[in-house]
Amino acid sequence: MPFMEKIRGCRSLSIVGLEKNTGKTVSLNYVLGRLAEMGISTAVTSIGVDGEQTDSVYATAKPEVRLYEGMRFITSERHYRMRRLVSEIEWIDKRRTALGRLVTARVLSGGMALLSGAAATGILREQIEEQKRDGVELTVVDGALSRLSLASPTVTDAMILATGAAVSPNLQQLVSKTRFVVRMIGLDEVTEKERETLSGVGNGLWALDGEGVAHDLGVRSVFMLSGANNDLYRYGTRLFASGAVSDRLLKMLAAKEEVKETTLIVRDFTKLFITPEVYADYTKRGGELKVLQRSRLIALTLNPTSPHGYAVDSEKACGALEEALGMPVYDVRRENCMKRP
Amino acid sequence: MVLRDKITGDAGLQYVVEATGVISAAGRRALLDTPLMTKSEDIEEELERVARVKEKMEVISNLRTFNEIRHSLMCLHDSQGTLANLERRTVIDELELYEMKNLAYATMEVTRHGKSLGLEKEFELPEVSDVFELLDPDHTGLPNFYIYDTYHEELPELRKKMKALQARGDDPAAQEEYGRCFDRHSEIQHEVENRLSEQLWGRAERLKLAMATLCHIDILIAKAELASDWGLTKPTMVTEGATRYEELFNPRLKHRNEEQRLRYQPVTIDVREGLCLVTGANMAGKTVLLKTLATAQALAQFAYFVPAKKAEVRVMEDIVLCIGDEQNEMNGLSSFASEIINISETVKRSEKERLLILIDEPARTTNPVEGKAIVQSLGDILSRRESFSIITTHYSELGTDCRRLRIAGFREDMANVPISPRNINQFMDYSVVEDSSETVPHEALRIATLLGCDGNLLELAEEHIKETL
């Protein structure tokens, strides 16, 4: 896939699925295979060992990842013992996960392994830094379930998003759901100066005045906002929400007279927990949504089959998505799709 | 009584322990499990080790070596479980073998660095190079580990074959063959794990000693560093006579004052056998004095340097600090009840043990007639015991035959700016002086006035005093 070239130069890459069973692991395996061919020194880790995956019954149900000679990988003690490859233990971390401590090892002879990692993005960020220090060119992070948080630009440099029939068996819905997430990922960034001002501010809701100075609006969490709050605009119409943003805030802003001039700024798309309908209403009324930092979406991959037996027509789905998103979409299971220009 | 239990009742001690930069998790646990030492030779010996490490640490050219040691300690795994498995003679797997190799590696590294520092005696680690060699058959010299080809004659060939099969990708025949090879590979791995475990069983004790010694070294370095950073002093442990401190300070308060750029006044005091009554105005620092004495005593007996310019410390069997804020609604006891139970237990213990007993204003929460009687009788008993007791009190004319100390207290002559509740501490003279009088200072109303207390209340109080006179 041509997107592989874009990966060069990234220090970290996350592979996240829009839903479970969207072919994330297939995408990951493809990427790892190509990285091995390209001779990029790679470390592979993952985030989260969620409930069902920690279950001994399901522990093996998680698809294995193919790792190649020379790659470094990080996984839990339990999954390390289950690996089907030859590797040398380099380090055992003191931090514990539900499946034991995290083992860092180097692959001596390629094969399959299960990946499991720490649940907190903070630890992941540290791991990525540690790998960089050790001279690893690229750290690839396998995302667990439908967690998007690791795709935050504050954690990984770039991301690959996996979508598929598991999101919805209905092609139209699949396209519209995927389009919405891609749109959020691609939200406009604020100016360099605004980013500098806002990255350091504390929790709650803030406003930027005409001079570009940030003012605390005294609202500790946007979830605590009540309809009676009429003075949100006392410093201007550029608002910054430091934490998560839900439909509630967008709805409230959409109902204000000043919505036409409003720009709501969030840290990055992973802080948004909003529905397409509410977003559409907010923008229709003239409201704007921006991010401090945009995530770099390297590629979108599609799994045309869902675990429930549904399937969408791969070619039709890729085509429809490409048209709607204006970017190439790859069916990672299909050879011909991979060779698309 | 171990350090872990002592810090729950002594916030000052806890402050010191938290600041002790022990690096490894196992070292931290070992520190908290340190028993209160009651033999002066043991304490002296351990303090001497800390002193030697401190001396070496203060030589700039040694900093690098100490950092190397710290790095080794940082990489140390908490291998309690694995060591227990070896002792029980069970087979350990490759992750545990890695841990043992890592332990042997750290041991050798620290031994080497200890030698170069001239601390062979202080850092006396067992010889474990045989363990490292066993787990490093390819002589890589690194702490990494896997089941090396060298361990089994079949392995090199088998692994070569597996690699070739992997290269054939998803070819089902190759996959099937790979599966068979991998099963054999697992069998061999178990065989090797078995063999290596057996060879390690006999070395378990040495490895355990290495682990414990590394923890000890971690603690020694942390104590030495703290002593250096905070200006602590090696106490002399004495077996007779009094405990004497020159310029004793409370680390927590001193640091807080430094942060707020406030003056801190250390005190010079000696604590003797029998009873000593301490009086002093409100805010004169009586409670702090008791807390500081408790912390310093505990530090010395956990082989820490102490916060003073000079210290001679008499070893005690235990330290009892009774501040009287132990009120516990949860067990249904009032502050008076908790206090009197504590005091009674202490009195009983003092029959058989030599304790450092520090009681802050006993019986202050009950009526003055009975309260005073309780303090008098407590004084009578403690003055005849071997224990070193200090009681602070506001009661006058107790009639007890004992030593008396007074904290100098408020000095209006030191005040060159208007006094307020915020700065009043700056005009206190915290020095301790011998006192022959039976009466206690009557400064409560004066202090209350300076603190801006309600005028009406003060006037009425003055009138009441006149009435009683």
Interface residues (C-beta under 8 A of the other chain):
Chain A: E69 E77 Y80 R81 R84 V86 S87 E88 I89 E90 I92 K94 V103 A105 R106 L108 S109 G110 G111
Chain B: A25 H77 D78 D93 E94 L95 Y98 E99 N102 N144 F145 Y146 R159 M162 K163 Q166 Y178 F182 H185
